[in-house]
Amino acid sequence: MDNLIKILDEIIKKIEGKNIEEVSIETEEGKIKVKQYIGPKEIVSENYPKVEVKEVITSETPKVEVQKEEKKYHVIKSPLVGTFYRSPSPGAPPFVEEGDIVSKGQVLCIIEALKVMNEIESDINGKIVKILVENGQPVDYGQELFYIEPK
């Protein structure tokens, strides 16, 4: 087990500050998976390798589709910077799932900021069409969280 911890420390040191988002290693002692949030994939930086730039350029078509969806659906955005949680506690069922009908004032998620749990509520009646953030992921102010089809 000590060997896995040493390997983990080395991996973290090597990927810190790089554009590597996920690393998985499997040994006889166990399996290590390290995920690093490197920001939205649409951001193009001069520091990105050319392979990344090609990937971003080819993703322009889905970006246009998302913009079309925004016109059809009501968007719930993050009112603050923090960590997104789909359920009230670990192991508890999520507040909502895609396809659920929600009412105005119903809690959709929690965003933890400065150790304060902030409940994010729906501001309309409708159907959850898309949940845009994974549980436990960091979110920015104004980041889109949910698409809701108004009813």
Backbone as JSON Lines, residues from 0, in Angstrom:
{"i":0,"aa":"M","n":[0.81,-1.19,0.0],"ca":[0.0,0.0,0.0],"c":[0.86,1.26,0.0]}
{"i":1,"aa":"D","n":[1.99,1.22,0.71],"ca":[2.89,2.37,0.74],"c":[3.4,2.7,-0.65]}
{"i":2,"aa":"N","n":[3.63,1.65,-1.45],"ca":[4.1,1.85,-2.81],"c":[3.06,2.61,-3.64]}
{"i":3,"aa":"L","n":[1.76,2.28,-3.47],"ca":[0.69,2.97,-4.19],"c":[0.65,4.44,-3.8]}
{"i":4,"aa":"I","n":[0.85,4.74,-2.54],"ca":[0.83,6.13,-2.08],"c":[1.99,6.91,-2.69]}
{"i":5,"aa":"K","n":[3.17,6.27,-2.77],"ca":[4.32,6.93,-3.41],"c":[4.03,7.2,-4.88]}
{"i":6,"aa":"I","n":[3.44,6.21,-5.56],"ca":[3.1,6.37,-6.97],"c":[2.09,7.5,-7.14]}
{"i":7,"aa":"L","n":[1.09,7.54,-6.27],"ca":[0.07,8.58,-6.31],"c":[0.7,9.97,-6.14]}
{"i":8,"aa":"D","n":[1.6,10.11,-5.17],"ca":[2.29,11.39,-4.96],"c":[3.05,11.81,-6.22]}
{"i":9,"aa":"E","n":[3.74,10.86,-6.85],"ca":[4.5,11.16,-8.06],"c":[3.58,11.6,-9.2]}
{"i":10,"aa":"I","n":[2.44,10.91,-9.36],"ca":[1.49,11.25,-10.43],"c":[0.98,12.67,-10.22]}
{"i":11,"aa":"I","n":[0.57,12.97,-9.01],"ca":[0.03,14.3,-8.72],"c":[1.06,15.38,-9.02]}
{"i":12,"aa":"K","n":[2.3,15.16,-8.62],"ca":[3.36,16.15,-8.89],"c":[3.57,16.33,-10.39]}
{"i":13,"aa":"K","n":[3.51,15.24,-11.15],"ca":[3.8,15.31,-12.58],"c":[2.67,15.95,-13.39]}
{"i":14,"aa":"I","n":[1.39,15.77,-12.98],"ca":[0.3,16.33,-13.77],"c":[-0.14,17.71,-13.32]}
{"i":15,"aa":"E","n":[0.31,18.14,-12.15],"ca":[-0.09,19.45,-11.63],"c":[0.33,20.55,-12.6]}
{"i":16,"aa":"G","n":[-0.64,21.37,-12.98],"ca":[-0.37,22.47,-13.89],"c":[-0.31,22.07,-15.36]}
{"i":17,"aa":"K","n":[-0.51,20.81,-15.67],"ca":[-0.49,20.34,-17.05],"c":[-1.93,20.16,-17.54]}
{"i":18,"aa":"N","n":[-2.1,19.92,-18.82],"ca":[-3.42,19.75,-19.41],"c":[-3.89,18.3,-19.4]}
{"i":19,"aa":"I","n":[-3.38,17.51,-18.48],"ca":[-3.78,16.12,-18.34],"c":[-4.97,16.11,-17.37]}
{"i":20,"aa":"E","n":[-6.08,15.56,-17.8],"ca":[-7.28,15.6,-16.97],"c":[-7.46,14.32,-16.15]}
{"i":21,"aa":"E","n":[-7.04,13.18,-16.68],"ca":[-7.26,11.93,-15.96],"c":[-6.13,10.94,-16.23]}
{"i":22,"aa":"V","n":[-5.72,10.25,-15.16],"ca":[-4.68,9.22,-15.27],"c":[-5.17,7.99,-14.51]}
{"i":23,"aa":"S","n":[-5.07,6.81,-15.12],"ca":[-5.43,5.56,-14.44],"c":[-4.25,4.6,-14.53]}
{"i":24,"aa":"I","n":[-3.91,3.99,-13.4],"ca":[-2.83,3.0,-13.35],"c":[-3.32,1.81,-12.54]}
{"i":25,"aa":"E","n":[-3.07,0.61,-13.07],"ca":[-3.47,-0.6,-12.36],"c":[-2.23,-1.46,-12.14]}
{"i":26,"aa":"T","n":[-1.99,-1.83,-10.88],"ca":[-0.86,-2.7,-10.54],"c":[-1.4,-3.9,-9.77]}
{"i":27,"aa":"E","n":[-0.5,-4.79,-9.4],"ca":[-0.91,-5.94,-8.61],"c":[-1.43,-5.51,-7.24]}
{"i":28,"aa":"E","n":[-0.92,-4.39,-6.73],"ca":[-1.33,-3.9,-5.41],"c":[-2.7,-3.23,-5.43]}
{"i":29,"aa":"G","n":[-3.09,-2.71,-6.56],"ca":[-4.38,-2.02,-6.63],"c":[-4.46,-1.13,-7.86]}
{"i":30,"aa":"K","n":[-5.49,-0.29,-7.85],"ca":[-5.77,0.58,-8.98],"c":[-5.78,2.02,-8.49]}
{"i":31,"aa":"I","n":[-5.16,2.93,-9.27],"ca":[-5.12,4.35,-8.94],"c":[-5.76,5.11,-10.1]}
{"i":32,"aa":"K","n":[-6.67,6.04,-9.76],"ca":[-7.28,6.89,-10.77],"c":[-7.24,8.31,-10.24]}
{"i":33,"aa":"V","n":[-6.58,9.2,-10.96],"ca":[-6.44,10.59,-10.55],"c":[-7.13,11.46,-11.58]}
{"i":34,"aa":"K","n":[-8.07,12.3,-11.13],"ca":[-8.76,13.24,-12.01],"c":[-8.38,14.65,-11.6]}
{"i":35,"aa":"Q","n":[-8.15,15.48,-12.59],"ca":[-7.78,16.87,-12.35],"c":[-8.71,17.75,-13.16]}
{"i":36,"aa":"Y","n":[-9.34,18.72,-12.53],"ca":[-10.2,19.66,-13.26],"c":[-9.31,20.69,-13.93]}
{"i":37,"aa":"I","n":[-9.38,20.76,-15.26],"ca":[-8.53,21.72,-15.97],"c":[-9.35,22.83,-16.62]}
{"i":38,"aa":"G","n":[-10.61,22.92,-16.29],"ca":[-11.45,23.99,-16.81],"c":[-12.26,23.54,-18.0]}
{"i":39,"aa":"P","n":[-13.12,24.43,-18.49],"ca":[-13.98,24.09,-19.63],"c":[-13.15,23.75,-20.85]}
{"i":40,"aa":"K","n":[-13.64,22.81,-21.65],"ca":[-12.89,22.34,-22.81],"c":[-12.92,23.34,-23.96]}
{"i":41,"aa":"E","n":[-13.83,24.32,-23.92],"ca":[-13.92,25.28,-25.01],"c":[-12.79,26.32,-24.96]}
{"i":42,"aa":"I","n":[-12.1,26.43,-23.85],"ca":[-11.04,27.43,-23.72],"c":[-9.84,26.99,-24.55]}
{"i":43,"aa":"V","n":[-9.37,27.89,-25.39],"ca":[-8.2,27.6,-26.22],"c":[-7.07,28.49,-25.72]}
{"i":44,"aa":"S","n":[-5.96,27.89,-25.39],"ca":[-4.81,28.62,-24.88],"c":[-3.63,28.33,-25.77]}
{"i":45,"aa":"E","n":[-2.72,29.29,-25.86],"ca":[-1.52,29.08,-26.65],"c":[-0.65,27.96,-26.06]}
{"i":46,"aa":"N","n":[-0.83,27.65,-24.78],"ca":[-0.03,26.62,-24.13],"c":[-0.53,25.21,-24.41]}
{"i":47,"aa":"Y","n":[-1.75,25.06,-24.96],"ca":[-2.28,23.73,-25.22],"c":[-1.52,23.09,-26.37]}
{"i":48,"aa":"P","n":[-1.31,21.77,-26.3],"ca":[-0.69,21.09,-27.44],"c":[-1.62,21.15,-28.66]}
{"i":49,"aa":"K","n":[-1.05,20.99,-29.86],"ca":[-1.84,21.08,-31.09],"c":[-2.97,20.06,-31.1]}
{"i":50,"aa":"V","n":[-2.76,18.89,-30.54],"ca":[-3.8,17.86,-30.5],"c":[-5.04,18.4,-29.78]}
{"i":51,"aa":"E","n":[-4.83,19.08,-28.67],"ca":[-5.94,19.66,-27.93],"c":[-6.67,20.7,-28.77]}
{"i":52,"aa":"V","n":[-5.94,21.52,-29.49],"ca":[-6.55,22.57,-30.3],"c":[-7.45,21.95,-31.36]}
{"i":53,"aa":"K","n":[-6.98,20.86,-32.01],"ca":[-7.8,20.18,-33.01],"c":[-9.07,19.65,-32.38]}
{"i":54,"aa":"E","n":[-8.97,19.11,-31.18],"ca":[-10.13,18.57,-30.49],"c":[-11.13,19.69,-30.2]}
{"i":55,"aa":"V","n":[-10.65,20.84,-29.79],"ca":[-11.53,21.97,-29.49],"c":[-12.19,22.46,-30.77]}
{"i":56,"aa":"I","n":[-11.42,22.55,-31.85],"ca":[-11.96,23.03,-33.11],"c":[-13.06,22.09,-33.59]}
{"i":57,"aa":"T","n":[-12.88,20.77,-33.47],"ca":[-13.9,19.84,-33.93],"c":[-15.12,19.84,-33.03]}
{"i":58,"aa":"S","n":[-15.01,20.41,-31.84],"ca":[-16.17,20.43,-30.93],"c":[-17.05,21.64,-31.18]}
{"i":59,"aa":"E","n":[-16.78,22.42,-32.23],"ca":[-17.61,23.59,-32.52],"c":[-19.05,23.2,-32.84]}
{"i":60,"aa":"T","n":[-19.28,22.09,-33.51],"ca":[-20.64,21.69,-33.85],"c":[-21.5,21.45,-32.61]}
{"i":61,"aa":"P","n":[-21.05,20.67,-31.59],"ca":[-21.86,20.52,-30.39],"c":[-22.11,21.85,-29.68]}
{"i":62,"aa":"K","n":[-21.15,22.76,-29.75],"ca":[-21.31,24.05,-29.1],"c":[-22.5,24.8,-29.71]}
{"i":63,"aa":"V","n":[-22.64,24.73,-31.03],"ca":[-23.76,25.38,-31.72],"c":[-25.06,24.73,-31.28]}
{"i":64,"aa":"E","n":[-25.08,23.39,-31.17],"ca":[-26.29,22.7,-30.72],"c":[-26.71,23.15,-29.33]}
{"i":65,"aa":"V","n":[-25.75,23.32,-28.44],"ca":[-26.05,23.76,-27.07],"c":[-26.67,25.14,-27.11]}
{"i":66,"aa":"Q","n":[-26.17,26.02,-27.96],"ca":[-26.73,27.36,-28.05],"c":[-28.18,27.3,-28.53]}
{"i":67,"aa":"K","n":[-28.5,26.38,-29.44],"ca":[-29.88,26.22,-29.88],"c":[-30.75,25.72,-28.74]}
{"i":68,"aa":"E","n":[-30.22,24.77,-27.92],"ca":[-30.97,24.26,-26.79],"c":[-31.29,25.36,-25.78]}
{"i":69,"aa":"E","n":[-30.36,26.29,-25.59],"ca":[-30.55,27.37,-24.64],"c":[-31.8,28.18,-24.99]}
{"i":70,"aa":"K","n":[-32.09,28.32,-26.27],"ca":[-33.24,29.1,-26.7],"c":[-34.55,28.38,-26.35]}
{"i":71,"aa":"K","n":[-34.54,27.04,-26.39],"ca":[-35.74,26.27,-26.11],"c":[-35.98,26.09,-24.62]}
{"i":72,"aa":"Y","n":[-34.93,26.04,-23.83],"ca":[-35.04,25.67,-22.43],"c":[-34.67,26.82,-21.5]}
{"i":73,"aa":"H","n":[-35.25,26.77,-20.32],"ca":[-34.88,27.7,-19.26],"c":[-33.59,27.18,-18.64]}
{"i":74,"aa":"V","n":[-32.62,28.06,-18.39],"ca":[-31.33,27.65,-17.87],"c":[-31.2,28.09,-16.41]}
{"i":75,"aa":"I","n":[-30.84,27.13,-15.55],"ca":[-30.52,27.45,-14.15],"c":[-29.0,27.57,-14.08]}
{"i":76,"aa":"K","n":[-28.53,28.74,-13.63],"ca":[-27.09,29.0,-13.55],"c":[-26.65,29.08,-12.1]}
{"i":77,"aa":"S","n":[-25.39,28.83,-11.88],"ca":[-24.83,28.89,-10.54],"c":[-24.76,30.35,-10.07]}
{"i":78,"aa":"P","n":[-25.32,30.63,-8.89],"ca":[-25.27,32.0,-8.38],"c":[-23.97,32.3,-7.64]}
{"i":79,"aa":"L","n":[-23.1,31.3,-7.5],"ca":[-21.84,31.5,-6.78],"c":[-20.81,30.46,-7.19]}
{"i":80,"aa":"V","n":[-19.58,30.68,-6.76],"ca":[-18.48,29.74,-7.0],"c":[-18.47,28.74,-5.85]}
{"i":81,"aa":"G","n":[-18.33,27.46,-6.17],"ca":[-18.3,26.45,-5.12],"c":[-18.24,25.05,-5.68]}
{"i":82,"aa":"T","n":[-18.69,24.09,-4.89],"ca":[-18.71,22.68,-5.3],"c":[-20.16,22.24,-5.44]}
{"i":83,"aa":"F","n":[-20.48,21.61,-6.56],"ca":[-21.83,21.19,-6.92],"c":[-22.12,19.81,-6.33]}
{"i":84,"aa":"Y","n":[-23.25,19.68,-5.63],"ca":[-23.68,18.38,-5.1],"c":[-25.13,18.13,-5.52]}
{"i":85,"aa":"R","n":[-25.39,16.93,-6.04],"ca":[-26.73,16.57,-6.5],"c":[-27.63,16.07,-5.38]}
{"i":86,"aa":"S","n":[-27.06,15.68,-4.23],"ca":[-27.86,15.14,-3.13],"c":[-27.52,15.84,-1.83]}
{"i":87,"aa":"P","n":[-28.4,15.73,-0.82],"ca":[-28.16,16.43,0.44],"c":[-27.01,15.86,1.26]}
{"i":88,"aa":"S","n":[-26.66,14.58,1.03],"ca":[-25.54,13.97,1.75],"c":[-25.03,12.78,0.94]}
{"i":89,"aa":"P","n":[-23.79,12.35,1.19],"ca":[-23.28,11.18,0.47],"c":[-24.17,9.96,0.7]}
{"i":90,"aa":"G","n":[-24.49,9.26,-0.35],"ca":[-25.32,8.07,-0.23],"c":[-26.81,8.35,-0.34]}
{"i":91,"aa":"A","n":[-27.22,9.6,-0.2],"ca":[-28.63,9.97,-0.32],"c":[-28.99,10.07,-1.81]}
{"i":92,"aa":"P","n":[-30.26,9.85,-2.14],"ca":[-30.66,9.98,-3.55],"c":[-30.55,11.45,-4.0]}
{"i":93,"aa":"P","n":[-30.31,11.66,-5.3],"ca":[-30.2,13.03,-5.81],"c":[-31.52,13.79,-5.64]}
{"i":94,"aa":"F","n":[-31.41,15.11,-5.56],"ca":[-32.61,15.94,-5.48],"c":[-33.48,15.74,-6.72]}
{"i":95,"aa":"V","n":[-32.85,15.75,-7.9],"ca":[-33.57,15.57,-9.17],"c":[-32.75,14.73,-10.14]}
{"i":96,"aa":"E","n":[-33.46,14.13,-11.08],"ca":[-32.85,13.37,-12.18],"c":[-33.35,13.97,-13.49]}
{"i":97,"aa":"E","n":[-32.64,13.69,-14.57],"ca":[-33.14,14.12,-15.88],"c":[-34.49,13.46,-16.13]}
{"i":98,"aa":"G","n":[-35.45,14.25,-16.61],"ca":[-36.8,13.75,-16.86],"c":[-37.78,14.04,-15.74]}
{"i":99,"aa":"D","n":[-37.29,14.44,-14.55],"ca":[-38.15,14.77,-13.42],"c":[-38.92,16.06,-13.68]}
{"i":100,"aa":"I","n":[-40.15,16.1,-13.19],"ca":[-40.96,17.32,-13.21],"c":[-40.67,18.07,-11.91]}
{"i":101,"aa":"V","n":[-40.36,19.36,-12.02],"ca":[-40.03,20.16,-10.84],"c":[-40.98,21.34,-10.72]}
{"i":102,"aa":"S","n":[-41.14,21.82,-9.5],"ca":[-41.99,22.97,-9.21],"c":[-41.12,24.16,-8.83]}
{"i":103,"aa":"K","n":[-41.65,25.34,-9.02],"ca":[-40.96,26.55,-8.6],"c":[-40.67,26.45,-7.11]}
{"i":104,"aa":"G","n":[-39.43,26.71,-6.71],"ca":[-39.03,26.64,-5.31],"c":[-38.48,25.29,-4.88]}
{"i":105,"aa":"Q","n":[-38.55,24.28,-5.75],"ca":[-38.03,22.95,-5.42],"c":[-36.51,22.96,-5.48]}
{"i":106,"aa":"V","n":[-35.87,22.33,-4.5],"ca":[-34.4,22.26,-4.46],"c":[-33.89,21.34,-5.57]}
{"i":107,"aa":"L","n":[-32.93,21.84,-6.36],"ca":[-32.36,21.08,-7.46],"c":[-30.98,20.51,-7.11]}
{"i":108,"aa":"C","n":[-30.23,21.25,-6.29],"ca":[-28.87,20.84,-5.94],"c":[-28.39,21.69,-4.77]}
{"i":109,"aa":"I","n":[-27.18,21.4,-4.34],"ca":[-26.52,22.21,-3.31],"c":[-25.18,22.66,-3.89]}
{"i":110,"aa":"I","n":[-24.82,23.91,-3.61],"ca":[-23.48,24.38,-3.94],"c":[-22.82,24.77,-2.63]}
{"i":111,"aa":"E","n":[-21.71,24.08,-2.33],"ca":[-20.96,24.36,-1.1],"c":[-19.94,25.45,-1.4]}
{"i":112,"aa":"A","n":[-20.0,26.51,-0.6],"ca":[-19.03,27.6,-0.73],"c":[-18.62,28.03,0.67]}
{"i":113,"aa":"L","n":[-17.34,28.01,0.95],"ca":[-16.82,28.39,2.27],"c":[-17.49,27.58,3.38]}
{"i":114,"aa":"K","n":[-17.65,26.29,3.14],"ca":[-18.23,25.34,4.09],"c":[-19.7,25.63,4.42]}
{"i":115,"aa":"V","n":[-20.36,26.44,3.59],"ca":[-21.79,26.72,3.73],"c":[-22.51,26.01,2.59]}
{"i":116,"aa":"M","n":[-23.55,25.24,2.92],"ca":[-24.33,24.52,1.92],"c":[-25.47,25.42,1.45]}
{"i":117,"aa":"N","n":[-25.44,25.81,0.17],"ca":[-26.43,26.71,-0.41],"c":[-27.36,25.91,-1.3]}
{"i":118,"aa":"E","n":[-28.64,25.86,-0.95],"ca":[-29.62,25.14,-1.77],"c":[-29.98,25.99,-2.98]}
{"i":119,"aa":"I","n":[-29.93,25.37,-4.16],"ca":[-30.3,26.05,-5.4],"c":[-31.67,25.53,-5.8]}
{"i":120,"aa":"E","n":[-32.62,26.45,-5.94],"ca":[-34.0,26.08,-6.22],"c":[-34.39,26.42,-7.65]}
{"i":121,"aa":"S","n":[-35.39,25.71,-8.15],"ca":[-35.94,26.01,-9.47],"c":[-36.75,27.3,-9.37]}
{"i":122,"aa":"D","n":[-36.62,28.14,-10.39],"ca":[-37.4,29.36,-10.39],"c":[-38.59,29.28,-11.34]}
{"i":123,"aa":"I","n":[-38.83,28.07,-11.9],"ca":[-40.0,27.84,-12.74],"c":[-40.51,26.42,-12.54]}
{"i":124,"aa":"N","n":[-41.74,26.17,-13.01],"ca":[-42.28,24.81,-13.08],"c":[-41.83,24.22,-14.42]}
{"i":125,"aa":"G","n":[-41.41,22.96,-14.44],"ca":[-41.0,22.36,-15.69],"c":[-40.41,20.99,-15.53]}
{"i":126,"aa":"K","n":[-39.76,20.54,-16.6],"ca":[-39.17,19.2,-16.66],"c":[-37.65,19.35,-16.82]}
{"i":127,"aa":"I","n":[-36.88,18.63,-15.99],"ca":[-35.41,18.64,-16.1],"c":[-35.03,17.92,-17.39]}
{"i":128,"aa":"V","n":[-34.44,18.66,-18.32],"ca":[-34.04,18.09,-19.61],"c":[-32.59,17.62,-19.55]}
{"i":129,"aa":"K","n":[-31.72,18.42,-18.91],"ca":[-30.3,18.08,-18.88],"c":[-29.68,18.61,-17.61]}
{"i":130,"aa":"I","n":[-28.87,17.74,-16.95],"ca":[-28.05,18.15,-15.82],"c":[-26.64,18.29,-16.37]}
{"i":131,"aa":"L","n":[-26.08,19.48,-16.3],"ca":[-24.84,19.8,-17.0],"c":[-23.57,19.62,-16.19]}
{"i":132,"aa":"V","n":[-23.69,19.36,-14.88],"ca":[-22.52,19.27,-14.01],"c":[-22.53,17.93,-13.28]}
{"i":133,"aa":"E","n":[-21.37,17.32,-13.13],"ca":[-21.23,16.06,-12.4],"c":[-21.17,16.34,-10.9]}
{"i":134,"aa":"N","n":[-21.65,15.42,-10.11],"ca":[-21.61,15.54,-8.66],"c":[-20.18,15.72,-8.17]}
{"i":135,"aa":"G","n":[-19.98,16.68,-7.26],"ca":[-18.67,16.92,-6.66],"c":[-17.74,17.8,-7.48]}
{"i":136,"aa":"Q","n":[-18.21,18.3,-8.63],"ca":[-17.37,19.13,-9.49],"c":[-17.42,20.6,-9.07]}
{"i":137,"aa":"P","n":[-16.33,21.32,-9.24],"ca":[-16.34,22.76,-8.95],"c":[-17.17,23.49,-10.01]}
{"i":138,"aa":"V","n":[-17.86,24.56,-9.6],"ca":[-18.63,25.38,-10.53],"c":[-18.24,26.84,-10.34]}
{"i":139,"aa":"D","n":[-18.38,27.6,-11.4],"ca":[-18.09,29.03,-11.39],"c":[-19.39,29.82,-11.33]}
{"i":140,"aa":"Y","n":[-19.29,31.07,-10.96],"ca":[-20.44,31.97,-10.98],"c":[-20.96,32.06,-12.4]}
{"i":141,"aa":"G","n":[-22.25,31.88,-12.57],"ca":[-22.88,31.98,-13.89],"c":[-22.79,30.72,-14.73]}
{"i":142,"aa":"Q","n":[-22.14,29.68,-14.25],"ca":[-22.02,28.43,-15.01],"c":[-23.39,27.76,-15.1]}
{"i":143,"aa":"E","n":[-23.74,27.25,-16.27],"ca":[-25.01,26.57,-16.48],"c":[-25.03,25.25,-15.75]}
{"i":144,"aa":"L","n":[-26.11,25.0,-14.99],"ca":[-26.25,23.78,-14.21],"c":[-27.32,22.85,-14.76]}
{"i":145,"aa":"F","n":[-28.49,23.42,-15.11],"ca":[-29.64,22.62,-15.55],"c":[-30.32,23.29,-16.73]}
{"i":146,"aa":"Y","n":[-30.88,22.45,-17.64],"ca":[-31.83,22.93,-18.66],"c":[-33.19,22.42,-18.22]}
{"i":147,"aa":"I","n":[-34.15,23.32,-18.16],"ca":[-35.52,22.95,-17.76],"c":[-36.47,23.36,-18.88]}
{"i":148,"aa":"E","n":[-37.33,22.42,-19.29],"ca":[-38.37,22.7,-20.25],"c":[-39.57,23.27,-19.5]}
{"i":149,"aa":"P","n":[-39.94,24.52,-19.74],"ca":[-41.05,25.13,-18.98],"c":[-42.36,24.39,-19.23]}
{"i":150,"aa":"K","n":[-43.19,24.33,-18.19],"ca":[-44.53,23.71,-18.31],"c":[-45.59,24.75,-18.09]}
